[in-house]
């Protein structure tokens, strides 16, 4: 047996999770008051997400199909 003083497994809930702070208003995002912030965030990220999806589609189109019939 192992007689060391450290536990076998770390404790799961030893520290509370830090609150996720809203990048728009700066308050905690775990409330219902952040529906407008979520909409603003989605609008901000929509262009970047579309560009990312276009890059993925272009990369997929460039790949050679391995088992083409």
C-alpha positions as CSV (number, residue, x, y, z in Angstrom):
1,X,0.0,0.0,0.0
2,X,1.0,3.6,-0.6
3,X,1.6,5.4,2.7
4,X,2.0,8.9,1.3
5,X,0.1,11.8,2.6
6,X,-1.4,12.9,-0.7
7,X,-4.8,11.6,-1.5
8,X,-5.4,9.0,-4.3
9,X,-7.8,11.2,-6.2
10,X,-8.2,15.0,-6.2
11,X,-11.3,16.4,-4.6
12,X,-14.0,17.2,-7.2
13,X,-15.6,20.3,-5.7
14,X,-12.9,21.9,-3.6
15,X,-13.2,25.3,-5.2
16,X,-16.3,27.0,-6.7
17,X,-16.2,27.8,-10.4
18,X,-15.4,31.4,-11.3
19,X,-18.5,33.2,-12.7
20,X,-18.4,33.6,-16.4
21,X,-18.3,37.3,-17.0
22,X,-20.2,38.8,-19.9
23,X,-17.9,40.4,-22.5
24,X,-20.5,43.0,-23.4
25,X,-21.9,44.2,-20.0
26,X,-19.3,42.8,-17.6
27,X,-21.7,41.1,-15.3
28,X,-22.3,37.4,-14.6
29,X,-23.7,35.5,-17.6
30,X,-25.7,33.0,-15.5
31,X,-28.8,35.2,-15.3
32,X,-31.8,35.6,-17.6
33,X,-31.0,39.2,-18.2
34,X,-28.4,38.4,-20.8
35,X,-30.6,37.4,-23.7
36,X,-29.9,40.8,-25.4
37,X,-26.2,40.3,-24.8
38,X,-26.4,36.9,-26.3
39,X,-28.0,38.3,-29.4
40,X,-25.4,41.0,-29.7
41,X,-22.7,38.4,-29.3
42,X,-24.2,36.2,-32.0
43,X,-24.4,39.1,-34.4
44,X,-20.7,40.0,-33.7
45,X,-19.6,36.4,-34.3
46,X,-21.8,35.7,-37.3
47,X,-19.3,37.1,-39.9
48,X,-16.3,35.3,-38.3
49,X,-18.3,32.1,-38.1
50,X,-19.3,32.3,-41.7
51,X,-15.7,32.9,-42.8
52,X,-14.6,29.9,-40.8
53,X,-17.3,27.7,-42.3
54,X,-16.2,28.9,-45.8
55,X,-12.6,28.0,-45.0
56,X,-13.6,24.5,-43.9
57,X,-15.8,24.0,-47.0
58,X,-12.9,25.1,-49.3
59,X,-10.5,22.8,-47.5
60,X,-12.9,19.9,-47.8
61,X,-13.4,20.6,-51.5
62,X,-9.7,20.6,-52.1
63,X,-9.1,17.2,-50.5
64,X,-8.8,14.3,-52.9
65,X,-11.6,11.7,-52.4
66,X,-10.1,8.5,-51.4
67,X,-12.9,6.1,-52.4
68,X,-14.6,8.0,-55.2
69,X,-16.8,5.9,-57.4
